[in-house]
Amino acid sequence: MSKIRIGTRGSKLALAQTRKVIGLLAENGIEAEYVVIKTTGDNITDRGLHQIGGFGMFVRELDNAILRGEVDCAVHSMKDIPAERPEGLLTVAVLKRDPPYDYLVMDGKVEDLMVIGTSSLRRKALLLRYFHNCPAVRVEMLRGNLDTRLAKLDDGLYDGIMVAEAGLMRLDYMRNGVRLPADMFVPAANQGTVAVVSRDTPELRAAFAALNDPQSALDCSIERVVMEEVGGGCFTPMGIFCENRYLTAEVLSLDGTRAERITAQVGDLEDARMAGIKLKTVAAELIAEAKLALGEPVAKPGKVYLVGSGPGGLGLLTFRARELIDSADVIMYDQLPGDEIIASLPERAEKIDVGKYGGRHTMKQEDIEKLLVEKARAGGIIVRLKGGDPFLFGRGGEEMEVLREHGIPCEAIPGVTSGIAVPECVGIPVTHRDFASQVTFVTGHENPEKEVSSIDWKWLAGSPGTIVIYMGVKNLGRIAELLIENGRDPATKISVIERGFRPDQRVTCATLADIGEVSKQVGMKPPAIIVIGEVVGLYKED
């Protein structure tokens, strides 16, 4: 292809990064030249970045130059690239990461510092935390490119300045100071990394492929996913650092006195997303507090709707449930509504899977409740979508309690309960004048933290009507044993209806005496409804 035109800001650091990319391209036989693009932010040096749009404002103007055809691509410090990218642009290469650490430049000793300069909310909060026992130490705003900041230090306006070590290294600046350890001063997401953004064309992708470092790209992708989930942008002091998939991330208060931190070994980007959700949940108050203090508009609390989706399938959604789903800003859903309903969720809504799959929880219940609170505080309509009815073994009551404790408006929307509808769909009535004048609903999966079961198995075994058990497949053999041990006839009929109302629905009938063995033979899996009693005899296989 013809010579590649690379857009860059005119600072020494930006030019050094761009020349490095040009050199790497040359090693691969590809010619390139740089074009300096003047950005609005270069002319504003008297305000903090959070007041003028953050580092993203520099990137956006270079993006526009690419889209206008003035240049083919641009070179950036990757930490400056906003999460949302214009259509048609692609990050085509992430260079091997330079040291990601913060560096405290100073001519004297740490104990002699009185005035430290930085323009970053994160760095300011970190410094305030470190020097919390030294009230005489002041952290003041410092804008400008790296040379400008170093010049102000040399002029005696500051005793020290906090910068990225990678910037000093790229300019071959040897300055007295100290590297700040990442475990104490968690770097900004993607700090120390250079990335190339270009038009999304096969030619440009091929030209830059050899420059991409897979490990740096993966670690930085993990950091970006966490950053995107947490949000907060320039209004939140936040450090996110991943090295060989080990993640450390934290959110601080503006004054550095409080912080929420998580660490995790991250297997993939989905793990990173869950880590981001967790951090955002535990740090919700710090994020909201920072936004309010810095003048970002804070929306009025939204309203949470605990919506029952019924036993499965669009046809059994209530009109009210459909109305709320279609108008929702955020939908937090379980697996039980089923693929058909989940596929119908509106594109415009933020969709968060918080379900349980094969015994693996996407999120713990306490984290779901925290996330509900956090999303509601951000405003809008939040739908907590559940299978069946939210108040029948759906933990809707627990979630409503938490929401009320936080003063968040909440409303439950009833759904058709699976314990009646699923047996009904295969022709098993849970009550019948000849066989059952009462029905008892039981959970087969109690809170594992309970020391003593709250189910009276002797009473249940002796009750004359129908027993309907939710979430009992895993413990089915033991449930049958307990009923028999407490007096229920071993010949009592039992039916297990797996995946009711779905294309792969399956019905298995047996007796209490043999259901445990039958269950193993056929390989029963949840979700399923279990029906015990004489009404099971009314089932007729098609």
N, C-alpha and C positions, 0 to 999 in steps of 0.2 A: 504494500500500500504506500501512498505518498507520505511525505513527512508529517508526523503527528504534531498538532498544535496543542500545547498544554497551558491552560489558564492557571494563573497563580496571583496571590497578593504580592505586593512589592516589598514586604519586609525582608530583612536578611534571612530570617528563619524560614519563611515560606519559600524564598528563592533557593536556599540550601537544600530543602526537601525536594524541590522540583528538579534541581540539577542532579540530585542523587538518582531520581527516577530516570532522567534522560540518560545518565551514565549506564544504568542497568539495561535500558532498552538498547543502547549502543552495543553492549556486550552480546546482545542477541541479534545484531545486525539490523536494528530498526532505528531510523532517523527520527529525531524529535526536536522541537524548539519550544521555548516558553513565550507566553504573551502575558504581560502584567495587566491585571484588571483592577482598577481603583474601586474600592468599596466604601459605602457611606460610613461604616463603623471606623474606618481608618482616620476619619476627620473628627470623631467624637472621643475625647480622652478625659473629659471631666466628670463622667458618670460611670457607675458600676455596670457590668455587663447585663445583670438582671434588669436594669432600667432601660436598656436600649434594644432588647431583643435577644441577648445572649450571643454566644459564638455562632449560632445558627444563621444570624443575619449575614455574616461574611460568606458562608457557604451558599446561601440562597442567591446571592448576586453572581457568584461563579456558576451556579446551576443555570441561571438565566442566560449567561454568556454562551454556555454549551447549547442550550435549547435554541438560541438565536443563530447558531452556526458560527459564532465568532471564534470558538475554539472547539477541539474535539473532546477534551477531557480536562480535569482539574485535579491537582494534588492537594490534599488536606491532612492536617492532624486529625486522625479518625475520631478523637473525642469531640471534635467540633461539629461533626456531621449529625444533623437532626434525625430523629427516628423516621419521620414521614418524608418520603422522597417523591419528587415529581415523576409522573409517568414518563417512561422513555429513558430514564437514567438508571445506571447500574454501578454498584461498587465492583469494579472488575479486578482489583488486586488489593490485598492487604500485605504490606511488606513485613519482613521479619521484625518482630518487636524490639525496640531499643529499651534500655532500662526504664521501667514504668514509674519509678519512685519520684516523690517530691524531694526538693533539695533546698536547704536553708543556706542562702549565700550571706556571708558576713565576714568582716575583716577581723573582728575580735573573737570573744568567747561567748558561748550561749548565756552564761550567767551575767554578761554585761549588756545584753539586749534590753532596750527600753521601747523602741518604736520599730515595728515590723510591718512591712508593706505587702499587700496582696489584693487582687481584684476579685478573688474567688470566694463565694460564700462557704464552700466546703473547706478551703484552706483556712479561712478566718475562724470557723468553728473549731477546726482541729487545733489551731494555735491557742485559742482561748481555753480549750480543754487542757492542753499540755501545761499552760502557764496559769492554771486556775488558782494556784497558791502564790502567784506573783501579781498582785493587783496593780503594780506600777507599770507593768508591761502593757503597751497599747498596740492594737492591730488596726492599721489604717489603710484606706483605699489606695491602690496603686494601679493605674491604667497605663497603657502604652505597650509598644512591642518590647521584646526582650532587651534590646540595646537601650531603649529609653528608661526602662526600669533599672537596669544596671547603672546607668548614668546618674539616676536620682540617688541610688545607694552611694555611689562614689562622691556625690556632692554633699553627702552628710545629711540628707533629708530623712534617711532611715538608717537604723543600725543593722538591719537585716531584711532580706526579701525572700519570699518563698516562691519558687518556680519549679518547673518540670526539669528534672535532670536531663531528660532526652534533648531538650532544647539547647542546653549548654553543650552537650556532646556533639550535636549536629553542626554547631558553629565552631567547634574546637576551642571553646572558652574554658580555660582552666581557672576556676575561682575558688578561693578559700570558702569552706563551709562544711556542711554535714549532710549526708544522705539520710533521709527520714524513713525508718523501717515501715514496710507495708502493713504489718500487723497492728501498728499503732497509728499510722497515718495512711489510712486506706486510700489508694489512688482513685482518681476519677475513672469512670468507665472508658476504656480504650486509650488511656494515657500512655504515651510512648510509642504509639503506632501511627504509621503513615499509610494512607489509603488513596487509591486512585478512583475517581468517579468519572464515568464516560457515558456517551450515548450508547444505548444497548444495540450494538451491531456485531455480527460475527467477526468482522475484521478487527475491531478494537478488542473484543474478548480474546481473540487469538494472540494479538500483539502483547497483551499484558499477562497472559496465563503464566508465563515463566517467572514473573515477579511475585506471584502469590505464595505466601508461606502458610501451609495448611494448619499448623498448630496455632500460630498467631491468629489466623482467621477464625478458628473454632473458639479459642478463648475469648476473643473480642465479640464474636457472635453471642456467646453465653452472656457476657457482660451487657450487651445491648438489649437482649431479651429481658433480662432482669430490670434494666433501666426503663424500658418501655412499659413493663408491668407496673413498676413503682410510680412512674410519672413524676410530677413535681417540677421537672425542668430546671430552669435557672432560679427558681424560687425555693429550692430545697437543698440544704447542705447534705450531700450524699456521696459516698465512696463505694465503688464496685470494682473488685479485682478478682480475676480468675487466672490461675496458673496451672497448666496441665490438668484442667477440669476441676481444680479445687477452688471453690468460690468463697470469698469473704465480702460481705456487703453490709453497709450500715447507713442509717439516716441519723443526723444529729440535730439538736436544737440550734438555733442561731447563735446562742451564747456558749455553746459547747458543753453545757452542764449536764445534758441528758443525751442518750443515744439508744437506738435499738439496732442490734447486730445479729446477723445470721451467718453461719458457715455451713458448707455442704459439699460433698463430692458429687459432681454433676455428671450424669451419664450422657444426656442429650439435651436438645433445646426444650423439650417438654419438661424435663426436670428443672431447667433454668426458669421456665415460665412459672412453675409451681413455687420455686424459691422466690421469685419476684412478687407473686401474690402474697406469700407468707410475710415478706418484709413490708409490703405495702399495708398489710392488715395490722401488724404489730406496731407499725410506725405511723398509723393514720393520724393520731393526734399531733405528732411533731410536724407532719407535712401540712396539715390544715393550719396549724399555728404559724408556721413560716409564711405560708401564702397570705394569711391575714395580715401579718406584720409588715409584709413587703408590698401590700397594696393590690395583690391579685384578687379580683372579685370572687367571693365565696358564695356558691349557690345556696339557696334555702334547702333544708333537708328534704329529701324526696319521700316517697311513700312506698312501702314494701307490701306486695300482695303475695300471700302464701296460696298458690294456685294448685288445686287438684286437677290432674289431667285425665283422670279416669283410668280404666284398666288397660288401655292401649287402643291406638287407632284414632284417626281424626274424627270419625263419626260419633265418638262418645265424649268429645270435648263439649263442655257447656258453652252457650253463646257468650256468657260473661268471661269465661276463660279465654276463648278465642279473641275477644275484644281486647283484653289486657295484654295477651301475648303480642298481638299486632301493634300495640301502642307502646310497648316496653322500650326503655333505653338500655336496660341491662336484664339479661335472663340467666339465672343460675339454675341449671337443670340436673336432675338425676338421670340414671339409665332407664328407670322404670317407665317413663312416658313412651319409650319405644322409638325405633328409627323413623317411622312415618311422621310422628309429631315433631321430633327433633329436626328432621329435614325441612319441616315447614316453618321453622323459626325465621323471623324477618332478617334480611341482610343488614338493615340499618342498626340493629341492636348489638350490643356487646354480649357475646355468648360465652359462658364459663361453665365447663363441665366439672361438677363437684360430686359425681356419682361414685358408686362402689362397683368394682368389677372383679369377680372371682375372688373375693376376700380382700382385694387391694383397694384401699381408700384413696381416691384422688385427693381429697382433703379431709382432715379430721373435722369432726362436728364443731369443735370450739373455733377452728379456723374459718369454717363456713359462717358461723355466727358473727365473728369479727369482720369478715368481708362484707356481709350484709349491712352491718353498721357503717362501714367505710363507704360503700357504694351509695347508701342512702344519704349520708352526709354530703356527698358530692351533688345530690339533687337528682330529679327525674323520677321515672317510674321503674321500680325494680320488681321483677317477677321471680319469685322462688318457685320453680316448677317441679311438682312432685307427682309420682304415680298415685293412682287411686284418690283418696281423700287426705288432705294434709294433716288432719287431726286423728286419724286412725292408724296408729303405728307409723306415722310419717314424721315424727319429731317436730311437727309444726307448732305444737304447744310450747316446746322448749325455745324455739326460735322467736315466737311471739313474746315470751317473757323477756328475753334479752333485748329485743327491740324496744319494748316498753320501758325497760330500765334506762335506756339511752334516750328516751323521749322521742322516738321515731314513730310516726304514724304507720299503722300496720292493719291489714284486713285479710281475713281468711276467705277463700273462695272454694266452696265445697266441690268435691268431685265424686263421680260414681265410684263407690268403693269396690275394690277387686274381690273382696271376700264374698260378695253377693253376685257381682256381675260375671266373674270368671266361671264359677260353677253353673250359673244360669246359661251361659253361652254353649255349654255342652249338654244341657238338659237336666242338670241336677238342681232342684229347688232346695234351698237351705231350710225352709219350713214346708210342712205338708200336713194336712189335717189328720191323715192316717198314720204318719210316722214321726213327726217332730213339731211340737208346739212351742219350742224355744230353740234359740241358737246362741252359741257362745263363741266370741272371737278371742283368739289367744295368739300371742307372739311366740314364735319358736326360737327367738334369738333375744334373750333378755340382756340388759346392761351387764357386760362381763365383770364390772367392778362390784356387783352385788355379791355379798357373802352368802345370802340365803335367797332362794327363789321366792318371788311373790306370788307364784302360781300355786294354788291349792290343788295338787294333783289328785288327792283322794276325793275331794268334792267334784272335780272335773270328771274323773272316771265314773262317778256315780250319777252324773247328770243325765237325764233321759233324752235330751234333744240332740241336735247336731253340733259338732265342734268344727270350727273353721280355724285353721292355723296359717298365719302369715310367716314368711321367712323361716320355714322349718325344715328345708331339704337337708341341710348339713347335719342336723340333729335328729333326723326322722327316726332312725332306729332306736335311739334312746327315748324319744317321745313315746313310741309304741310300747317300749318296755315299761315305762313309768305308768302308763294307763293300765296295762295288764297287771302290774304289781299292785296297783291300787284298786283292783276289782273289776275292771272292764273286761268283758267277754273277749277272748283272743280271736273269736270268729267275727268280731265286729267289722263291717265293711269300711274300707278306706279308699279314697281316690286322690291321686296327685295330678293336678292339671298344670303342666309346665307351659310357660310363654303364652298365656291366654290371649286370644284375639289376634295372634300373630300368625304368619303363614306357616311357621314350623311348630304350631301348637301340638301338644301331645298329652294324652290322657292315659294314666296307668291305674288300674284297679287291683286291689288285693285285700287281705285281711290284716288286722293288727299283728297277728302271729307271724306272717311271712313278709310284711312290707319292707323290713330292714334288708333282707336278702334280695328281694325283687329290686329294690332301689339300687343296689350295687350292680345287679345284672344288667339293668337297662341304662345305667349311668345317668341318673337324674341330676339336673342342674337347675339352679335358680335362674329367673324368678319363677315361683310356683305357688299355687294355693292348694292347701291340703284340706279335704273334707272327710270327716269321720261320722258315721251314723247310718241308719237304715235308708236315708234318702239316697245314698250312693247306689242302692239297688235299682233306682229309676233310670240310671244311665244306660243308654242303648248305643252301642257302637255302630256307626254308619257302615 
